């Protein structure tokens, strides 16, 4: 009789414990499913934002890439070449040849970030550590893989 009662209590304990564990796992699973749906929505929003932000980008502009390919250039090699040529202008002694602003005393203006918008336009930012601004350039590739840059617009942020 004692053995039967003990067995029943043991089975009842296991049933209640198993039921509680099962319900806990189900609630965690439901929470995880809700989080996954929220993350999927967030990823979709971020992908849309990324697509909008990368619209003016030479890497994603098929017409601009076709323009270079028609002229016989490999776009994968040309993009780093153009950026390197613009960064090389940072090494010129004296005032920067493209940036129309003078650096503050004892400093040198350097182009920091370059973004190729298409097969003709570049936007870049510059700074001397104290002053900073942005420039809008056009560029042209001359026959011997030489670049010709032309400043179209520039501005300097005010110090506050």
Secondary structure, DSSP 8 states (H G I E B T S, - for coil): -HHHHHHHHHHHHHHHHHHHHHHHHHHHHHHHHHHHHHHHHHHHHHHHHHHHHTSS-GGG-HHHHHHHHHTT--HHHHHHHHHHHHHHGGGSSSS-SS--S---TT---EEEEEEE-SSSEEEEEEE-SS-EEEEEEEEEEETTTEEEEEEEEEEE----
